[in-house]
Amino acid sequence: MLDDKDVEKLVEVFATKEDLKELVTKNDFDEFKDKSLSKLDKILEGIVPLKEEKTIKDEQDMRQKKVLEIHNNALKKNKILSEEQVSEIDKLRVF
């Protein structure tokens, strides 16, 4: 037969009605999940175009750097720029 001490030990192990009230129901969890996923979808909708823009900008920057490099090399080769100007341009390069 169980005595009071055994019942107290069982209460610690098993959930009571009060404990169950504090737990989230499946419906509550599903609502939370749906709201969270909807917010994440909206965030992703904003990120995808930004990522595509960055890729295009990076490609344009690479092309622009290449054109400037060709231009500067031509100016150096034909001695249109002074040595100081060539040195200054070389310092500004970010490759």
C-alpha positions in Angstrom: 0.0 0.0 0.0 1.2 3.5 -0.8 1.7 6.0 2.1 1.9 9.8 1.9 5.6 9.9 1.2 5.2 7.5 -1.8 2.4 9.7 -3.2 4.6 12.9 -2.8 7.4 11.1 -4.7 4.9 10.2 -7.5 3.6 13.8 -7.7 7.2 14.9 -8.4 7.5 12.4 -11.3 4.1 12.8 -13.0 2.5 15.9 -14.4 -0.5 17.3 -12.5 -3.4 19.2 -14.1 -1.7 22.5 -13.1 1.5 21.4 -14.9 -0.5 20.5 -18.0 -2.1 23.9 -18.1 1.3 25.5 -18.5 2.2 23.3 -21.5 1.6 24.5 -25.0 -1.2 22.7 -26.9 -0.6 21.3 -30.4 -2.9 24.0 -31.9 -0.9 26.7 -30.1 2.3 25.3 -31.4 0.9 24.9 -35.0 -0.3 28.6 -34.9 3.1 29.7 -33.7 4.9 27.7 -36.3 2.7 29.0 -39.1 3.2 32.6 -38.0 7.0 32.1 -37.7 7.2 30.4 -41.1 5.1 33.2 -42.7 7.5 35.8 -41.3 10.5 33.8 -42.5 8.9 33.6 -46.0 8.5 37.4 -46.1 12.1 37.9 -45.0 13.3 35.5 -47.7 11.2 37.3 -50.3 13.2 40.4 -49.5 16.6 38.7 -49.4 16.5 37.0 -52.8 16.3 40.2 -54.9 19.0 41.8 -52.7 21.3 38.8 -53.4 20.6 39.0 -57.1 21.3 42.7 -57.1 24.6 42.1 -55.2 25.7 39.5 -57.7 25.0 41.8 -60.6 26.7 44.7 -58.9 29.8 42.6 -58.2 30.0 41.6 -61.9 29.7 45.2 -63.0 32.4 46.3 -60.5 34.7 43.6 -61.8 34.1 44.7 -65.4 34.7 48.4 -64.5 37.9 47.5 -62.7 39.1 45.6 -65.7 38.3 48.5 -68.1 40.1 50.9 -65.7 43.1 48.6 -65.5 43.3 48.4 -69.4 42.9 52.2 -69.6 45.6 52.9 -67.0 48.0 50.5 -68.6 47.5 52.1 -72.0 48.2 55.6 -70.4 51.3 54.2 -68.8 52.6 52.5 -71.9 52.2 55.6 -74.0 53.7 57.7 -71.3 50.7 60.0 -71.1 50.8 59.8 -67.3 53.8 60.9 -65.3 55.5 58.4 -62.9 53.9 60.2 -60.0 50.5 59.8 -61.5 51.1 56.1 -62.3 52.3 55.6 -58.7 49.2 57.4 -57.3 46.9 55.2 -59.5 48.6 52.1 -58.3 48.1 53.1 -54.7 44.4 53.5 -55.3 43.9 50.0 -56.7 41.7 47.7 -54.8 42.2 44.3 -56.4 
